[in-house]
């Protein structure tokens, strides 16, 4: 690669300076979360509390009355 700008064949009426810039695009910068372990696919721990919560949220047939 050449670090000069070819201005041959151009007509200028005052002083001229040329500059060539090349920007490298390497993609997005890594984030801080890239160093973290992968997210868990299942909830672990507190099994008795989870069972209790699921039991409390489970609908019992006939427990809801028609409010109309």
C-alpha positions as CSV (number, residue, x, y, z in Angstrom):
1,X,0.0,0.0,0.0
2,X,1.2,3.5,-0.9
3,X,0.9,6.3,1.6
4,X,0.8,9.0,-1.1
5,X,-2.2,10.5,-2.7
6,X,-1.9,10.8,-6.5
7,X,-3.0,14.3,-7.5
8,X,-1.4,14.2,-10.9
9,X,-3.5,15.7,-13.7
10,X,-5.3,18.1,-11.2
11,X,-5.4,21.8,-11.5
12,X,-5.0,23.9,-8.3
13,X,-5.0,27.6,-7.8
14,X,-3.5,27.7,-4.3
15,X,-1.6,25.4,-1.9
16,X,-3.0,21.9,-1.6
17,X,-2.4,19.0,0.8
18,X,-3.8,15.5,0.4
19,X,-4.4,12.9,2.9
20,X,-5.5,9.2,2.6
21,X,-7.1,7.5,5.6
22,X,-7.9,3.8,5.8
23,X,-10.1,2.7,8.7
24,X,-10.0,-1.0,9.7
25,X,-13.4,-2.4,10.9
26,X,-12.8,-5.6,12.9
27,X,-16.4,-5.9,14.2
28,X,-17.9,-5.1,17.5
29,X,-15.7,-4.8,20.6
30,X,-16.0,-7.6,23.1
31,X,-18.2,-6.8,26.2
32,X,-17.4,-7.6,29.8
33,X,-20.0,-10.3,29.7
34,X,-18.0,-12.3,27.2
35,X,-15.8,-13.5,30.1
36,X,-18.7,-14.8,32.1
37,X,-19.7,-18.5,32.1
38,X,-22.7,-19.5,30.1
39,X,-26.2,-19.0,31.6
40,X,-27.7,-22.0,33.4
41,X,-30.4,-23.8,31.5
42,X,-32.2,-25.0,34.6
43,X,-33.0,-23.5,38.0
44,X,-30.8,-25.2,40.6
45,X,-31.0,-25.1,44.4
46,X,-33.9,-24.3,46.7
47,X,-35.9,-27.4,45.5
48,X,-38.2,-27.5,48.6
49,X,-39.1,-23.9,48.1
50,X,-39.7,-24.3,44.4
51,X,-41.9,-27.3,45.1
52,X,-43.9,-25.3,47.7
53,X,-44.3,-22.4,45.3
54,X,-45.5,-24.7,42.4
55,X,-48.0,-26.4,44.7
56,X,-49.4,-23.0,45.7
57,X,-49.7,-21.9,42.1
58,X,-51.3,-25.2,40.9
59,X,-55.1,-24.8,40.3
60,X,-57.2,-27.3,42.1
61,X,-60.3,-28.4,40.1
62,X,-63.4,-26.8,41.4
63,X,-61.5,-24.3,43.6
64,X,-62.5,-21.3,41.5
65,X,-66.1,-20.3,41.7
66,X,-68.1,-18.6,38.9
67,X,-68.3,-14.9,39.9
68,X,-70.9,-13.9,37.4
